[in-house]
Amino acid sequence: MPTGVFREKVSGDAVELRIVARASQNAIARQSPAMMRTTSCRAARDMLHAELQNGFYVQASENFASTAINLYQGGKFCEIVGQYNPAGLGPDLKSRAINLDQIR
C-alpha cells in the first residue's frame, strides 16, 4: 500500500488530505495488532502535523478537520482523511471532526 500525503481538490480552494502511514518494523515483526495500530496511527498523525506546518495551510488549526481514520491489514497501515479550506470550514464538517490528539 502506498504511503505518504495525498491531496485532492474538492471544490474551490478546499482540499481533501489523505495521509497513509505504515507501522514500525518492530511492530510488524512481532505481528502485534495493537503495536501496529499504535505505530501506524502515530506515524500518520506526525505526517499530518508536518504537512499542516509547511506554510501552505493558513490557520490550519481552524481551517482543517480530520473526518475519518481507517486501518488496513490489521493495523499495519493507518489512513487519516481530512479537509482543509482556507475560507473556513462549515459547521457540518466541524461537528464531524476527529480529535487526533486522542489517537494512541
Steps between C-alpha positions, in 0.01 A plus 500: 500500500647840405580727793528878515288814474243507221312818404186530291315822421140473618343830394619858479809518718397204720740205504452148631811359662564127537799401709602134494774366726645157573558341840850467639712210382518374859119492535465317169773249590325425830166470317339703776173660383501747791858612431432522127191719556686722744812551290323539165253756637771687687702520177195619304423764763863620495495520118176700512640744756813550287288555187283761672813688616651540151370855444240422232220459754377828651363466854502122471371456855180681398474402134576126513286216635581129511191307399608134492763261627529169317713197582613248240663159518441454871635843588816474291385817321310798640327758283384838626258688275416866544403818325670838488327815381677837531160672500402305812309183570124473513327394822420156355870425449600644838242284675648183342861590577711239680742610772829347385669562834284223645644239263740265672 
